[in-house]
């Protein structure tokens, strides 16, 4: 095998990580321009973001498992080339249908590249060097997250929405130049690929994401939404049955019996609600209730996303000296405190008043970027790192999609229920439409449809209802973070871990037995 160049490997990862973040956050600001240019509805244009999330989240685990069998470098090269091609198609699309399809197909390439590069980095470094590498990787992920909206907005303003996709395509093509320098460990060719399990899982997750995306707009009792949810349940049950009987499963479900791996997968599920969804939920509130400009909102959100630039690198340095249990509990405590503290938000809140809670939430998420990827792949032996990376990143991306739909739906329901009948009675569209427009950041436009004498009252009542809904939602998120901190501490209790004490998972004894025996040796260099 080729051992590759570790520095080139890390450099490639530090480009790919932000790209896979920018591909979500960057195009999101271009949706209104896309809708106007391609003469599409806002909901159709919104699938530019949602379609990518659907395929990327549902394919990650399958791509990781397949990469273990055909080779991580080969899968990474294929994924980046595939992604670059379909990003170029996206930028050249002349219809919303072609753009939506191109973005959705590009998600498969993203899944292949992300699952593979995580495993490649893990195999290129050992011991404390691995923790530092993932810390730097997390820093660049944070940069893509922090500056994604500003990046997309700048490109749209300078050269139009197409430039967002074409720049991403060009950057992805450049990454391909580094692939000969990546390590090429021997693939695990002795096992057949689990096609039936892959199909059941991928389609099942896709149906779940589809239901969560369409549910708030169509209604949760809509036949299409109910059918998608039913299909998800049936396919997940079929997937579990297939994996239990398969000699070569796509998912080693026994990994979830490993408390360490289970804890690693629980953390991004909670953080999706305390951080990722807030990047989507806060801007319309600050526009509708606070009346802030887009520039002011961008500056305010830097308090939330900015720590992702610094904290992962610091975490990478600290991680070898502190147990993962301590870091996991600490980041969840930061998130719980930040979410509870954010209930101080009011329509007239200043940026300074929001600095404390937003920084707490950002610090909690930043810590996770520095340790979670490394912890996930370190829980298994090298030949199954692709599977572990795929499973973990599937949980992470699916959690992101769930949180965006779930948190938005919760705020919507609470806001609509809190609206008083007097305010709704003077608005011609009713409570549903008034709530919808407020949560899209269009409260000022909605108020223009209200008689002048009642306009101020409607705006004030809607802003108060919106604020109350956000407060209640953040208390729920804070409670979830606190409970998760206790759960993670319990899962990792009795193990004094540093970054690297991953249990050696053996087929004969299973991960649960290895967990009981305690930590075992971890490979000290690239897998041979």
Residue pairs with C-beta under 8 A, 6 or more apart in sequence:
1 183
1 184
1 185
1 186
1 528
2 73
2 182
2 183
2 184
3 183
3 526
4 73
4 120
4 124
4 181
4 182
4 183
4 184
4 526
5 181
5 182
6 124
6 125
6 133
8 178
8 181
8 182
9 120
9 121
9 124
9 181
9 182
9 183
10 121
10 124
10 125
10 133
10 136
10 137
11 178
12 117
12 175
12 178
12 179
12 181
12 182
13 117
13 118
13 120
13 121
13 133
13 137
13 140
14 136
14 137
14 139
14 140
15 140
15 171
15 174
15 175
16 80
16 113
16 114
16 117
16 175
17 117
17 137
17 138
17 140
17 141
17 144
18 140
18 141
18 143
18 144
19 144
19 168
19 171
19 172
19 175
20 56
20 110
20 113
20 114
20 144
21 141
21 144
21 145
21 148
22 144
22 148
22 151
22 152
22 168
23 52
23 87
23 106
23 110
23 168
24 49
24 52
24 53
24 148
25 144
25 145
25 148
25 149
25 151
25 152
25 279
26 148
26 149
26 151
26 152
26 155
26 164
26 168
27 48
27 49
27 103
27 152
27 161
27 164
27 165
28 49
28 148
28 149
28 152
28 280
29 149
29 152
29 153
29 156
30 48
30 152
30 155
30 156
30 161
30 164
31 42
31 45
31 46
31 48
31 49
32 42
32 45
33 156
33 160
33 161
34 40
34 45
34 48
34 96
34 99
34 161
35 41
35 42
35 44
35 45
35 96
37 160
37 161
38 45
38 93
38 94
38 95
38 96
38 99
39 96
40 96
43 217
44 96
44 100
45 96
47 100
47 103
47 104
48 99
48 100
48 103
49 103
50 209
50 213
50 401
51 100
51 101
51 103
51 104
51 107
52 103
52 104
52 106
52 107
52 110
53 107
53 209
53 397
53 400
53 401
53 404
54 104
54 107
54 206
54 209
54 210
54 213
54 401
55 104
55 105
55 106
55 107
55 108
55 111
55 206
56 107
56 108
56 110
56 111
56 114
56 397
57 107
57 111
57 205
57 209
57 394
57 397
57 398
57 400
57 401
58 201
58 202
58 203
58 205
58 206
58 209
58 394
58 398
59 107
59 108
59 111
59 112
59 202
60 111
60 114
60 115
60 390
60 393
60 394
60 397
61 115
61 201
61 202
61 250
61 251
61 387
61 390
61 391
61 393
61 394
62 111
62 198
62 201
62 202
62 250
62 390
63 75
63 79
63 108
63 111
63 112
63 115
63 116
63 390
64 115
64 116
64 119
64 386
64 387
64 388
64 389
64 390
64 391
64 393
65 193
65 194
65 198
65 250
65 251
65 386
65 387
65 390
66 75
66 112
66 193
66 198
66 386
67 74
67 75
67 76
67 112
67 115
67 116
67 119
67 386
67 390
68 119
68 187
68 188
68 383
68 384
68 385
68 386
68 387
69 187
69 188
69 189
69 191
69 193
70 187
71 184
71 185
71 186
71 187
72 116
72 119
72 120
72 123
72 183
72 184
72 185
72 187
72 385
72 386
73 116
73 120
73 179
73 182
73 183
73 184
74 184
74 187
75 112
75 115
75 116
75 386
76 112
76 113
76 116
76 117
76 120
76 179
76 182
77 176
77 179
78 109
78 112
79 108
79 109
79 110
79 111
79 112
79 113
79 114
79 116
80 109
80 113
80 172
80 173
80 175
80 176
80 179
81 109
81 173
81 176
82 106
82 108
82 109
82 112
83 106
83 109
83 110
83 112
83 113
83 172
84 109
84 169
84 170
84 172
84 173
84 176
85 109
85 169
86 102
86 103
86 105
86 106
86 109
87 102
87 106
87 165
87 166
87 168
87 169
87 172
88 165
88 166
88 169
89 98
89 102
90 99
90 102
90 103
90 106
90 165
90 169
91 162
91 163
91 164
91 165
91 166
91 169
92 162
92 166
93 99
93 102
111 390
111 393
114 389
114 393
115 386
115 389
115 390
115 393
116 386
116 389
118 373
118 376
118 377
118 385
118 389
118 393
119 377
119 385
119 386
119 388
119 389
120 182
120 183
121 130
121 133
121 134
121 137
121 373
122 130
122 134
122 374
122 377
122 378
122 382
122 385
122 389
123 183
123 185
123 382
123 385
123 523
123 526
123 527
124 133
124 183
124 526
125 132
125 133
126 522
126 523
126 524
126 525
126 526
127 320
127 500
127 522
127 524
128 320
128 499
128 500
130 374
130 378
130 499
130 500
131 316
131 319
131 320
131 371
131 374
131 499
131 500
132 316
132 317
133 316
133 374
134 316
134 370
134 371
134 373
134 374
135 312
135 313
135 314
135 315
135 316
135 317
135 319
135 370
135 371
136 312
136 313
136 316
137 312
137 373
138 308
138 312
138 313
138 315
138 316
138 366
138 368
138 369
138 370
138 371
138 373
139 308
139 309
139 310
139 312
139 313
139 316
139 369
139 370
141 308
141 312
141 369
142 305
142 307
142 308
142 309
142 311
142 312
142 366
142 369
143 308
143 309
145 279
145 305
145 308
146 302
146 305
146 306
146 308
146 309
147 305
149 279
149 298
149 301
150 298
152 164
153 294
153 298
155 161
155 163
155 164
155 167
156 163
156 164
183 526
185 382
185 526
185 527
185 528
186 527
186 528
188 383
188 384
191 247
191 248
192 247
192 248
193 248
193 250
194 242
194 243
194 246
194 248
194 249
194 250
196 242
196 246
197 239
197 242
197 243
197 246
197 249
197 250
197 251
198 250
200 235
200 236
200 238
200 239
200 242
201 235
201 236
201 239
201 250
201 251
203 231
203 235
204 231
204 232
204 234
204 235
204 236
204 238
204 239
205 232
205 394
205 398
207 228
207 229
207 231
207 232
207 235
208 228
208 229
208 232
208 398
208 402
209 398
209 401
209 402
210 228
211 225
211 228
211 229
211 232
212 401
212 402
212 405
212 406
213 401
213 405
214 222
214 224
214 225
214 228
215 222
215 225
215 405
215 409
216 405
216 408
216 409
216 412
218 224
218 225
219 225
220 226
239 251
240 253
242 249
243 249
243 250
243 251
243 253
244 253
250 387
251 387
251 391
252 380
252 384
252 387
252 505
252 511
254 505
254 510
254 511
254 512
255 261
255 379
255 380
255 388
255 391
255 505
255 511
256 262
256 265
257 510
257 511
257 512
257 515
258 379
258 503
258 505
258 511
258 512
258 514
258 515
259 491
259 492
259 515
260 324
260 375
260 379
260 491
260 492
260 495
260 497
260 502
260 503
260 515
261 376
261 379
261 380
261 388
261 511
262 491
263 328
263 487
263 488
263 491
263 492
264 372
264 375
264 376
264 379
264 392
265 376
265 391
265 392
265 395
266 484
266 487
266 488
266 491
267 328
267 331
267 332
267 368
267 372
267 484
267 488
268 368
268 372
268 392
268 395
268 396
268 399
269 395
269 399
270 332
270 335
270 480
270 481
270 484
271 331
271 335
271 364
271 365
271 368
271 399
272 396
272 399
272 400
272 402
272 403
273 403
273 406
273 407
273 477
273 480
274 335
274 336
274 338
274 339
274 361
274 364
274 365
274 477
274 480
274 481
275 304
275 335
275 361
275 362
275 364
275 365
276 399
276 400
276 403
276 404
277 400
277 403
277 404
277 406
277 407
277 408
278 304
278 361
278 407
279 301
279 304
279 305
280 404
280 407
280 408
281 407
281 408
281 411
281 470
282 297
282 300
282 301
282 304
283 297
283 301
283 441
284 438
284 439
284 440
284 441
285 345
285 439
285 466
285 467
285 470
286 292
286 296
286 297
286 300
287 294
287 297
287 441
287 443
288 438
288 439
288 441
288 442
288 443
288 444
288 462
288 463
288 466
289 347
289 438
289 443
289 463
289 466
289 467
290 347
290 348
290 349
291 347
291 444
292 300
296 351
299 351
300 351
300 354
300 358
301 358
303 351
303 354
303 355
303 358
303 359
303 362
304 358
304 359
304 361
304 362
305 362
306 362
307 359
307 362
307 363
307 365
307 366
308 362
308 365
308 366
308 369
309 366
310 366
311 362
311 363
311 366
311 367
311 369
311 370
312 366
312 367
312 369
312 370
313 370
314 370
315 327
315 366
315 367
315 369
315 370
315 371
316 370
316 371
318 327
319 327
319 370
319 371
319 374
319 498
319 499
320 498
320 499
320 500
321 498
322 498
323 492
323 495
323 496
323 497
323 498
324 371
324 375
324 492
324 497
324 498
324 499
325 488
325 489
325 492
325 493
325 495
325 497
327 367
327 371
328 371
328 485
328 488
328 489
328 492
329 485
329 488
329 489
330 367
331 363
331 364
331 365
331 367
331 368
332 364
332 481
332 482
332 484
332 485
332 488
333 364
333 481
333 482
333 485
334 360
334 361
334 363
334 364
334 367
335 360
335 361
335 364
335 365
335 481
336 478
336 479
336 481
336 482
336 485
337 357
337 360
337 478
338 357
338 358
338 359
338 360
338 361
338 362
338 363
338 364
339 357
339 361
339 474
339 475
339 477
339 478
339 481
340 474
340 475
340 478
341 356
341 357
341 360
342 354
342 357
342 358
342 361
342 474
343 471
343 474
343 475
344 353
344 354
344 357
345 353
345 354
345 357
345 467
345 470
345 471
346 467
347 463
347 464
347 467
364 481
371 499
372 392
372 396
373 389
373 392
374 499
375 499
376 388
376 389
376 391
376 392
376 393
377 385
377 388
377 389
377 392
378 499
378 500
378 502
378 522
379 388
379 502
379 503
379 505
380 387
380 388
380 502
380 505
381 504
381 505
381 523
382 523
382 527
383 527
384 505
407 473
407 477
408 439
410 469
410 473
410 476
411 439
411 466
411 469
411 470
411 473
412 435
412 436
412 439
412 469
413 469
414 468
414 469
414 472
414 473
415 435
415 438
415 439
415 462
415 465
415 466
415 468
415 469
416 431
416 432
416 435
416 465
417 469
418 464
418 465
418 468
418 469
419 431
419 434
419 435
419 461
419 462
419 465
420 461
420 465
422 457
422 461
423 434
423 457
423 458
423 461
423 462
423 465
424 430
424 431
424 434
426 450
426 451
426 454
426 457
426 458
427 433
427 434
427 446
427 449
427 450
427 458
428 449
429 437
429 446
429 449
433 446
434 446
434 458
434 462
435 462
435 465
437 443
437 445
437 446
438 446
438 462
438 463
438 466
439 466
443 459
443 462
443 463
443 466
444 459
446 462
447 455
447 458
447 459
448 455
450 458
495 501
495 518
495 519
497 519
500 522
501 519
501 522
502 519
502 520
502 522
503 511
503 514
503 515
503 517
503 518
503 519
503 520
504 514
504 520
504 521
504 522
505 511
505 514
506 514
514 520
